[in-house]
Amino acid sequence: MKPTVADADLTIGGLPRTADELKADRTMLEEMADEMYRARDHMVGFPVNLEFDYRHLARYLAVHGNNAGSPYGSTDYHLHSKRFERAVVGFFADLAGAPSDEVFGYVSNGGTESNIFGVYVGRERFPDAVLYASAQAHYSIPKIARLLRMQYEPVATDAEGAMDTDVLRTALSQHGTRAAVVVATIGTTGRGAVDALPGVQRALTEAGTCRAHVHADAAFGGLLAALGPRPAPWGFSDGADSVAISGHKMIGSPIPCGIVLARHRHVETVRVHDAAVGADDDTISGSRDALSPVILWQELRRLGRQGLAQRVHGCLRTAEYAEKRLRECGMRPERPHRNTTVLFDAPQQDVCDRWNLLHVEGRTHLITMPHVTEADIDRLCADIARTERRRRVTTSPPPSP
């Protein structure tokens, strides 16, 4: 979609704006909002939930809320929402199978920060560790390896896109007595594949790797694994030492955010005591916005665990409908993991652009997040059918004389 405001119109000058100029700026901001709302109606290719409205929290936009440092303990900066943050962490600790008093956690700026924290804790526990992750892991993982100066070993995947734990075992054995930090991806971005935590633990045992930290990147698939009709191992009770969960995917937020959890005893390796504003700091970013915890708390409080499970099941039903309709359109859909990701043949590029469809393994996919409805699927299929008819007309040979 072509922007209605040119980059040149956004240059920041040296003088204060006049009243007329400020009025024009407000018009540009409204136009930008209109662009985003129009794009919202066609957002089916990204794992983000757009079904929310937090305008009743607007008062929080007129105060600098800062959850600086640890969510636990006292702080000299009183404009914070750490009580809400601790409630959110407690909910997810319970969901991930660990008593809240055994788990440290905080609301991060998103999945990448959560993954940095989990791998960082593992690296500080075992400074000689090699970092292992599926070749289909999130793009943040090799970046984290570079940031933390860790040797990185991508592990081949099986036919379904999950980590091949036999290959992992071989790689572990090749590094002898060195420790391991293993990232298990709970829902890959392309197919939604889930790495098997029991298989990871078995590979560690069979390779004789006694010093290991397992981080579960459950940003995309954690809630599906926990609350779907076919629960999958994904949390502390399944062998994870740290867990990353997204806040803006299944829950929904206007601000990218995430939740990261780790066992208290492991976090001691990264804690800085009395670092700033009278608080310990065991986070990556230090200063953290106070609005995201309030947003997450409010939505989780409204839904409860049962409502969140109903949301997950609704997304899965929409995925079943999408698979059926795309098959009727001749797009050869597949849903290999029976989750919210539906792979299908890529339609014409203008359809991909309009519906925010990414190219995946030579095809494309849609992801049925809570805002995606059956009516949206019908509109997408109608667009596909219309462009296919137009393509056939324009590429048909002329009639013979």
C-alpha positions, 0 to 999 in steps of 0.5 A, spaced: 500 500 500 502 506 497 503 511 503 499 517 503 505 521 506 511 522 503 518 522 507 520 529 505 514 531 509 516 529 515 523 532 516 524 535 523 526 542 522 530 547 527 524 552 528 518 551 532 511 549 528 506 555 527 499 553 529 497 552 522 503 547 521 501 543 527 494 543 524 497 540 518 501 535 522 495 533 526 492 531 519 498 527 517 498 523 523 490 522 522 492 520 515 497 515 517 492 512 522 487 511 516 493 507 513 494 503 518 486 501 519 485 500 512 491 495 512 488 492 519 482 489 515 487 485 510 492 482 515 492 475 515 500 473 514 503 475 520 502 472 527 499 478 531 492 479 534 489 486 532 482 484 536 483 489 541 481 496 544 485 499 549 483 506 549 480 506 556 487 506 558 489 513 555 490 516 561 496 512 562 499 516 556 500 522 560 505 519 565 512 517 564 511 510 567 517 506 568 518 499 570 526 500 571 529 494 574 527 488 577 519 487 578 520 484 585 522 488 591 522 496 592 524 502 587 525 509 588 521 511 582 514 510 584 511 511 577 511 504 575 506 498 574 510 492 577 504 489 581 501 488 575 507 485 572 508 480 577 501 478 576 502 477 569 508 473 570 505 469 576 499 467 571 504 465 565 509 461 570 503 457 572 501 456 565 508 453 564 508 448 570 512 452 575 510 455 582 510 462 581 515 463 587 520 458 583 520 463 577 523 470 576 520 473 570 518 480 567 515 483 561 520 485 555 520 489 549 518 482 545 520 476 543 527 477 541 529 481 548 526 474 551 530 470 547 536 474 549 535 474 556 534 466 556 540 465 552 544 470 556 542 466 563 544 460 560 551 463 557 552 466 564 551 459 567 555 455 563 560 460 559 563 455 555 557 453 552 555 452 545 548 455 542 544 450 539 537 451 535 533 448 529 535 451 522 528 453 522 528 457 529 527 465 529 531 469 526 533 472 533 537 466 535 543 467 530 543 474 532 543 473 539 549 468 538 553 474 535 551 479 540 553 474 546 559 471 542 557 464 542 559 458 538 552 457 534 550 450 531 544 450 527 541 443 527 537 440 521 530 439 521 525 433 520 520 433 514 515 437 518 520 442 520 522 441 527 529 440 530 531 433 528 534 431 535 538 425 532 542 430 529 542 434 535 545 428 539 550 427 534 552 435 534 552 435 542 557 429 542 562 432 537 563 438 542 565 433 547 565 436 554 563 443 553 556 445 555 550 446 551 545 452 551 539 449 547 533 453 544 527 449 543 522 453 538 515 452 540 512 454 533 516 456 528 514 462 524 514 458 517 510 452 519 508 452 526 513 446 527 514 444 535 521 442 537 520 436 542 522 438 549 523 430 551 527 429 545 532 435 546 532 432 554 534 425 551 539 427 546 542 431 552 542 425 556 545 420 550 550 425 548 553 425 556 552 433 556 551 434 563 551 441 563 545 444 559 540 450 559 534 449 555 530 455 553 523 454 550 522 460 545 514 459 545 513 466 543 508 464 537 506 457 539 506 457 547 499 458 548 497 453 542 501 448 546 498 449 553 491 451 551 490 447 544 486 440 544 492 437 543 497 440 548 504 439 547 510 439 551 513 446 552 514 449 559 518 448 565 515 441 567 517 439 560 524 440 561 525 448 560 530 452 564 527 459 561 521 460 557 519 466 552 512 468 550 509 473 546 504 478 549 502 481 542 501 475 538 495 471 541 493 476 547 494 482 543 497 489 544 498 496 540 505 495 543 510 489 541 511 486 548 513 479 551 514 475 557 520 471 559 521 466 565 527 463 568 528 459 574 530 464 580 536 460 582 539 461 575 537 468 574 542 469 580 548 469 575 545 475 571 543 479 577 546 486 578 544 488 585 542 496 587 543 497 580 539 504 579 533 507 582 534 503 588 532 496 585 536 490 583 536 489 575 536 482 572 533 485 566 536 486 559 533 493 557 533 496 564 528 501 563 521 498 561 514 501 559 509 501 565 503 500 560 505 493 557 504 490 563 497 493 564 495 492 558 497 484 558 494 484 565 487 487 563 486 482 557 488 476 561 484 478 567 478 479 562 479 473 559 481 468 564 485 462 563 478 459 560 477 465 555 484 464 553 483 457 551 476 459 548 480 464 543 485 459 541 480 454 539 476 459 535 483 460 532 484 453 530 476 453 527 478 458 523 484 455 520 480 449 519 475 453 515 481 457 511 484 450 509 477 448 506 476 454 502 483 455 500 482 447 497 476 449 494 480 455 490 485 450 488 490 453 492 493 446 495 493 448 502 496 444 508 496 444 515 501 439 517 501 441 525 494 442 525 495 449 528 493 456 526 498 456 520 495 454 513 500 453 507 498 454 500 500 456 493 502 463 493 497 467 489 498 473 484 503 478 487 498 484 488 494 479 492 500 477 497 501 485 497 494 486 499 493 481 504 500 481 507 502 474 505 509 472 506 513 467 501 514 461 505 518 455 502 516 457 495 509 458 497 505 463 502 501 462 509 496 465 512 495 465 520 488 465 523 490 470 529 484 472 533 482 478 529 481 473 522 474 471 521 471 466 516 469 473 512 476 475 511 477 468 509 472 468 504 474 475 501 481 473 500 478 467 496 474 472 492 480 476 491 484 470 489 479 467 484 478 474 481 485 475 479 486 468 477 480 469 472 484 476 470 490 472 469 487 466 465 484 472 460 490 476 459 495 469 458 490 466 453 492 465 446 488 469 441 483 465 437 485 462 431 483 465 424 
